[in-house]
């Protein structure tokens, strides 16, 4: 199975594509999608939509896995990340793909074994599980790959979380 993982953000959005299953996954590709802070919101959303759509067209994933976002007292940030999530959801829907969502603790638990792992531990496990020579330079891309790997793990256990 090919899975597109997404670490959502309006300024920095990570995309990561893996192929295989929970027992053996292979790195396919990853990308950091950036938008300019001063650009109008519609332009930023369109840029994200276009990059996600082109990634879907290029790699033909069978599912999209998104990291759930939790914001406490950061209303403006949650509002803006919502723009990015909408662009991802629309691109997936237009491609006929199901979208699954996993919280940060679920991702850490699936990769490291504990929900309290730090970013370095998650990035290390992404590198190890995908047999990569080096860790992705973007932490957002590494997080996206981690979400895709989490989806493969949940497929094996039958506990996927479709939106």
TAURSUL-V449865 format. One line per field, one symbol per residue. phi: phi as a letter, one per 40 degrees, with the letter a starting at -180 (. if undefined). psi: psi as a letter, one per 30 degrees, with the letter a starting at -180 (. if undefined). Layout:
phi: ???
psi: ???
This chain:
phi: .bbccbbcaccbbcbabbbhaccabbcbaaabcbbcdcccddccccccdcccccccccbfccabbbccbbbbgbdccccccdccccccdccccccgbcbbbbcdcccccccbhacbccdccccccddcccfccacdcccccccccccccccccccccgbcbcc
psi: kkkjkkjkleejkkkkklkbafejlkkellkkkklkeflkeeeeeeeeeeeeeeeeeefhlflkkkkkkkkjgieeeeeeeeeeeeeeeeeeeffgkkklkkleeeeeeeeffkfglleeeeeeeeeeeghkelkkfkfeeeeeeeeeeeeeeeeefghlik.
